[in-house]
C-alpha cells in the first residue's frame, strides 16, 4: 500500500532535531537508512541551534543531509509529532505525519495547539496552557502558528498518518484521521537475548526515574528491603550491563509510544512489570499478560505489585520463560519495519518508485 505518488525523481526529506540522541531521533535516521539502502533517495533535515551533523551514534546508518526540504509535488516530507507546525510552511510536497508518540504531541507542541484539544487531552494541563497563553497575549507575544487536530486531519498535503504504536493507531482512528498506516520501530541487535546472561542475574529491580517516579517512590517506600536501582547517569554500555545483571524492570510511566527501554529490558533477560497508561495498555505494544504483569497505579494495588516483584525475584528462572513471546515479537521488529517502509514507499528489489 502506498499513499504517495513515487517516481524515480522523488526525494524523501525527514525532519529531525539537531544534536539529539534518543529513541525517536534514531528511528528517524533508521527510516532514511532503509530507504537509501534500498535504492531510494532520502535525507535528514536537521533543525534547531545545535550542529547540523550526524551524531556519532548514527554514523552506522546510510544518511544524507539536506539543509531544507524541497517543496515539490514529487517529493515526500516526513514530520514527526513534535514538529507538526512545519506542515503549515509547505505548499506542494506530499506529507507523512509520523506519530511516534501521542502524549508528546500535546506536551511538546502545547503552545501551538488549540485549548479545546488540550483540555480534551488533559483538563488540568489544558488550563495551565490557557493561563500561559493569556499572559503571553497581554505582554504582546501572540502565538505564530496555532492549529487543531481537525486541521491536521483535513490538510490536503497530508497523504498518510503513520503510527509507531497501537496506542497511536487507536488515537488516530478515534480522531477520524484517514490513511492510517503502521510504521513502527525496532531496537538495536546489541540487546538480543542471550541465555548466558541468566548466570549473571542478581536480585535487583530496575526503574527509570524519568518515568512514573511519583508512583515508583511509593513502591520503594513500601519495600525498602528490595534492591531498587535507577537507570540514570549511565553510558549506553553501562545501561546494557545493568539490564543484563538485573532480574526485574518496572515501568509506571505514561508510555507515550512503544517505549524502547521495556523492550531492551526484556531482551536482556529482565522480567517486565508495567502500569496501564498509554501504550502499556495495549497488548500489541507490550505483549505480556495483563493480569500478571500490568497493574493500575492505585495505592490499593501497591501491595499486589510488591508481592509480584518478590515472586519474580524468587522464581526468576521459571518466570523469565514467560517473556519468550515478548522477546520473539521484538526480534521480528526490524524485518517488519523494513517491510513497512518498502511497502509505503513502493520499493521493490532496490528499484525506487517502480511498482
C-alpha positions in Angstrom: 0.0 0.0 0.0 1.3 3.4 -0.9 -0.4 6.8 -0.4 2.3 8.6 -2.3 3.0 9.3 -6.0 6.5 8.0 -6.1 8.8 8.4 -9.2 12.5 7.9 -9.9 12.9 11.6 -9.1 11.2 11.5 -5.7 13.2 12.7 -2.7 12.2 12.0 0.9 13.0 14.6 3.5 12.8 13.7 7.2 12.9 16.4 9.8 14.8 15.7 13.0 16.0 18.0 15.8 19.8 18.5 15.6 22.2 17.1 18.2 19.6 14.7 19.8 20.3 11.1 20.6 17.1 9.5 21.6 14.9 6.5 20.5 12.7 8.8 18.4 15.7 10.5 16.7 17.3 7.2 16.0 14.0 6.0 14.4 14.0 9.0 12.0 17.6 8.1 11.0 16.6 4.4 10.5 13.8 5.4 8.1 16.3 7.4 6.0 18.8 4.4 6.2 16.2 1.8 5.0 15.1 4.0 2.1 18.7 4.7 1.0 19.9 1.1 1.3 17.1 0.0 -0.9 17.7 2.3 -3.8 15.7 5.4 -2.7 16.8 8.9 -2.1 16.2 10.2 1.4 17.7 13.0 3.5 17.7 14.0 7.1 16.8 17.7 7.6 18.1 18.9 10.9 16.6 21.9 12.7 17.5 23.7 15.9 20.5 25.6 17.1 22.8 22.6 17.6 25.3 21.5 15.0 23.7 20.0 11.9 25.8 16.9 11.7 25.0 13.2 12.0 25.5 12.2 15.7 28.3 9.7 16.2 25.7 7.1 17.4 24.0 7.2 14.0 27.1 7.2 11.7 26.5 3.5 11.1 23.3 4.4 9.1 23.3 5.4 5.4 22.4 9.1 6.0 22.4 12.1 3.7 21.8 15.6 4.9 19.8 18.4 3.3 19.6 21.9 4.6 15.9 22.1 3.9 13.1 20.1 2.3 12.5 20.7 -1.4 8.8 21.6 -1.5 7.8 20.0 -4.8 4.9 17.7 -5.6 7.0 14.7 -6.4 8.7 14.8 -3.0 7.7 13.4 0.3 8.3 15.3 3.6 8.2 13.3 6.8 7.3 15.2 10.0 7.1 13.7 13.5 4.6 14.8 16.1 6.9 17.2 17.9 7.3 19.4 14.8 3.9 19.3 13.0 3.8 23.1 12.8 6.2 22.7 9.9 3.3 21.3 7.8 1.9 24.8 7.6 5.0 26.1 5.9 4.7 23.7 3.0 2.6 24.2 -0.2 3.3 21.4 -2.6 5.1 18.3 -1.2 3.3 15.1 -0.2 3.4 14.9 3.6 3.7 12.0 6.0 2.8 12.8 9.6 4.6 10.3 11.8 3.0 9.8 15.2 6.0 8.4 17.2 4.1 9.4 20.3 0.6 10.6 21.3 1.3 12.4 24.6 4.4 14.1 23.3 2.3 15.7 20.5 0.4 17.6 23.2 3.3 18.2 25.5 6.0 19.3 23.0 3.7 21.5 20.9 1.3 22.8 23.6 1.9 26.4 22.7 0.8 25.7 19.1 -2.3 23.7 19.9 -5.9 24.9 20.5 -7.1 25.0 24.1 -10.1 22.8 23.1 -7.8 20.0 22.1 -5.5 20.4 25.1 -8.4 20.4 27.6 -9.9 17.2 25.9 -6.5 15.6 26.3 -6.0 16.7 29.9 -8.2 19.3 31.6 -5.6 20.5 34.2 -2.8 20.6 31.6 -5.0 22.5 29.2 -6.0 25.1 31.8 -2.3 25.7 32.6 -1.5 26.3 29.0 -4.5 28.6 28.7 -3.2 30.8 31.5 0.2 30.9 29.8 -1.4 31.9 26.5 -3.3 34.7 28.2 -0.2 36.1 29.9 1.7 36.0 26.6 -1.2 37.7 24.8 -1.1 40.7 27.2 2.7 41.1 27.0 2.4 41.1 23.2 3.8 37.6 22.5 1.0 36.0 20.4 1.4 32.5 19.0 2.5 32.5 15.4 1.0 29.1 14.5 -2.0 27.6 16.2 -3.7 24.5 14.8 -6.2 21.9 15.7 -6.4 18.1 15.3 -9.2 18.7 12.8 -6.8 20.9 10.7 -4.2 18.2 10.7 -6.7 15.5 9.7 -8.2 17.6 6.9 -5.0 19.1 5.5 -4.8 18.2 1.8 -1.0 17.8 1.8 -1.1 15.0 4.3 -1.2 11.8 2.4 -0.6 9.4 5.3 -0.6 9.3 9.1 1.9 6.7 10.2 1.8 5.3 13.8 4.6 3.8 15.9 2.3 2.1 18.4 -1.2 0.6 18.6 -1.9 3.3 21.2 -1.3 5.9 18.5 -3.4 3.9 16.0 -6.3 3.9 18.4 -6.0 7.6 18.9 -5.9 8.4 15.2 -8.9 6.3 14.4 -10.9 7.8 17.2 -10.0 11.3 15.9 -11.1 10.4 12.4 -7.7 10.6 10.7 -7.5 9.0 7.3 -4.9 6.8 5.6 -3.6 5.4 8.9 -0.6 3.1 8.3 1.8 1.2 10.7 5.4 2.4 10.6 6.9 1.0 13.8 10.5 0.8 15.1 13.0 -1.8 16.3 15.7 -1.9 18.9 19.4 -2.5 18.3 20.8 -6.0 17.9 23.1 -5.4 20.9 20.1 -6.1 23.1 19.2 -9.5 21.7 18.6 -12.1 24.3 21.5 -14.4 25.2 20.8 -17.2 27.8 24.3 -16.7 29.2 23.1 -13.5 30.9 20.9 -15.7 33.2 24.1 -16.7 35.1 24.8 -13.1 35.9 21.4 -12.2 37.3 21.2 -10.5 40.7 18.1 -9.7 42.9 17.9 -6.1 41.5 14.8 -4.2 40.4 15.5 -1.5 37.9 13.4 1.6 37.2 13.5 4.7 35.1 13.5 7.8 37.4 12.3 9.9 34.5 9.1 7.9 34.0 6.4 7.5 36.7 8.7 8.3 39.5 6.0 9.5 41.8 4.3 6.1 41.9 7.6 4.3 41.9 8.7 6.1 45.0 5.6 4.7 46.8 6.7 1.2 45.8 10.2 1.8 47.1 8.9 3.2 50.4 6.6 0.1 50.8 9.5 -2.3 50.3 12.8 -0.7 51.4 14.5 -4.2 51.7 14.3 -4.7 47.9 17.4 -3.7 46.0 16.0 -0.9 43.8 18.3 0.7 41.2 17.5 3.7 39.0 18.7 3.7 35.4 20.4 7.1 35.3 23.7 8.8 34.6 24.9 5.8 32.7 26.6 5.3 29.3 24.9 3.1 26.8 27.3 0.3 27.7 26.5 0.7 31.4 22.8 0.6 30.8 23.2 -2.7 28.9 25.3 -4.2 31.6 22.8 -3.1 34.2 20.0 -4.8 32.3 22.0 -8.0 31.8 22.7 -8.3 35.6 19.2 -7.5 37.0 16.1 -9.7 37.2 13.2 -7.2 37.1 12.4 -4.0 35.3 9.4 -1.9 36.3 7.9 1.0 34.3 5.0 3.0 35.6 5.5 5.9 33.2 2.9 7.3 30.8 4.2 5.3 27.8 3.6 8.0 25.1 4.6 5.5 22.4 6.0 2.0 22.2 8.9 2.7 24.5 12.3 1.2 23.9 13.5 0.6 27.5 10.9 -2.1 28.4 11.9 -3.9 25.2 15.6 -3.6 25.9 15.0 -4.9 29.4 13.1 -7.9 28.1 15.8 -8.7 25.5 18.4 -8.6 28.2 16.6 -11.1 30.4 14.6 -8.9 32.7 11.0 -9.7 33.8 9.0 -6.7 32.9 6.2 -5.1 35.0 4.3 -2.1 33.9 1.3 0.1 34.5 -1.6 0.5 32.1 -1.1 4.1 30.9 -0.6 4.9 27.2 0.9 2.2 25.1 1.3 -0.1 28.1 -2.5 -0.5 28.0 -2.2 -2.2 24.6 -1.2 -5.8 24.2 0.2 -5.1 20.7 2.7 -2.7 22.1 3.7 -4.6 25.3 2.6 -8.2 24.7 2.8 -9.5 28.2 -0.1 -10.9 30.3 -2.2 -8.1 31.5 -3.4 -9.9 34.6 0.0 -10.9 35.7 2.4 -8.1 34.7 0.3 -4.9 34.2 -1.1 -3.0 37.2 -3.2 0.1 37.7 -1.3 2.9 39.5 -3.5 2.9 42.6 -2.4 3.0 46.2 -4.6 -0.1 46.9 -2.6 -2.1 44.3 0.8 -1.3 45.8 0.9 -4.5 48.0 -0.1 -6.6 44.9 2.7 -5.1 42.9 5.3 -5.6 45.7 4.2 -9.2 46.0 4.6 -9.8 42.3 8.1 -8.3 42.3 9.1 -10.5 45.2 7.7 -13.5 43.3 9.7 -12.6 40.2 12.9 -12.3 42.1 12.4 -15.6 44.0 11.2 -17.6 40.9 13.2 -15.9 38.2 14.3 -18.9 36.3 10.7 -20.0 35.7 9.2 -16.6 35.3 11.7 -15.3 32.7 10.5 -18.0 30.3 7.0 -16.4 30.3 8.5 -13.5 28.4 9.6 -15.6 25.4 6.7 -14.3 23.3 7.6 -10.7 24.1 11.2 -11.4 23.0 10.1 -13.1 19.8 7.9 -10.1 18.9 10.9 -7.8 19.5 13.2 -10.0 17.3 10.8 -9.6 14.4 10.5 -5.8 14.6 13.4 -4.9 12.3 12.1 -7.1 9.4 8.6 -5.8 9.9 9.8 -2.2 9.9 11.8 -2.6 6.7 8.8 -4.3 5.0 6.5 -1.4 6.1 8.9 1.2 4.7 9.3 -0.7 1.4 5.5 -1.1 1.1 4.8 2.5 1.9 7.4 4.0 -0.5 6.9 1.4 -3.2 10.4 -0.1 -3.0 10.9 -3.5 -4.7 14.2 -5.2 -5.2 16.1 -2.0 -4.8 14.1 -0.3 -7.5 12.9 3.1 -6.4 9.4 4.0 -7.2 8.7 1.4 -9.8 5.9 -1.0 -8.9 
